[in-house]
Amino acid sequence: MNLTSPSQVKSWCIENGFHPNRTLGQNFLIDRNVLDAIIAAAGVCKGQRVLEIGPGLGVLTEALLEVGASVVAVEKDSRLASRLAEALGNPEKLTMIQADALELDLDELLRDPESDEAGFDACISNLPYSVGTRILLDYARHALAPNRFIVLVQAEVADRFVAGPDDEARGQAGVWLQLDYQVKRIREVKASCFWPRPEIASTVVRLDRTPSSLTVEEHRWFERLTREAFMHRRKQLGAIFRKAPPPIIHSDEVLAVLFAKAGVQAHARPEKLSNDEWQNLARAFCKGI
Ligand code: SAM
C-alpha cells in the first residue's frame, strides 16, 4: 500500500473494518512532501538507530527503513502494531513494541544494553495529540534520551515548545525542553495533509540536545521553581515564592538576596525569564544564602 495515497489508506481501512480512533490521535500523515521534509530534517543515515512513537500505518517507519535506519517502534493500538510487523516484517531492522509509550520502563527502552549508554541516535514521531506533550517531556528529559527529536505536533503545541521570554505561549513545557535542547520550528503542516483530517494545523519541530550545566540538585531546583511559577503565571515571582510550599518558601529578606544573586527581578512574571535566568535562579536557591 502507498501510505501517502489517501485513497489507498482509506480503502485499506474500509476493507479491514478499521476505524481511526480519535482518542488515540489516529490522524495519519498522507502527504509525500511533508514526509520527505521530516526525513530530511531528521538527517538519519544508514545504520542509525531510531525510536518512533506511534508508527500507526507506518508511513514514517517505512521511510526510515528505506534510508537504512534500524527502527524500534512503540504502538499502543494492537491492530496497527500487528499490521506493521506483518507489512514491514524485517526482524533485523524493525522491532515492534505493542505498548503505551507512557507506561514503558524508559531506563530499559532508551539504554543500549551493550554500552549502557543512550541506545538511539534519534526519536522521530508524529505524536498522538492528547498525550504528545507528556510523551515528549518524559522521553526528552530522560538521561538516556537521544540527541535529536523530530516531532510533528499541533501548531499551538509547537508554539509553546519554541516560545522565548516575553512570548504569550511561554510556559513550563517550553522552558523545560529548552533547558537541554535547541528547539526549532521546521515547517507548518496543513490539516489536509492528514487523514482523517484534524481540526487544526500541525508543525514539525526539531530538538537538538545541548545539555545544561546544572548539577542534579540544581536541576531539581529548576524543576521545582518553574513548576511552582507556571502554576501562577500571572503573578510576580517574589509573590509566588513567598507563598510557595517548602523548601521554596523564604522570608522576604532571604528571597531578596537570592533574587539579587541570580540577577533576576522579584517583580518579573514567570514567562518573562530567559532559560539562563531560570538556571541562575535554580543555582541561587540550591546554594542558599
Ligand atoms: N506515525 C503515523 C503517521 O504519521 O501517520 C501515525 C501517527 S498518529 C498521529 C499517532 C499514533 O500514535 C497512532 O498510531 C496511535 O495509535 C498511536 N498512539 C496513541 N497513543 C499512544 C501511546 N500512548 N503510546 C504509543 N502509541 C500511541
Boltz pocket constraint, residues with backbone or C-beta under 6 A from the ligand:
constraints:
  - pocket:
      binder: B
      contacts: [[A, 23], [A, 24], [A, 25], [A, 26], [A, 27], [A, 28], [A, 29], [A, 30], [A, 53], [A, 54], [A, 55], [A, 56], [A, 57], [A, 58], [A, 59], [A, 60], [A, 74], [A, 75], [A, 76], [A, 77], [A, 80], [A, 99], [A, 100], [A, 101], [A, 102], [A, 125], [A, 126], [A, 127], [A, 128], [A, 129], [A, 131]]
      max_distance: 6.0
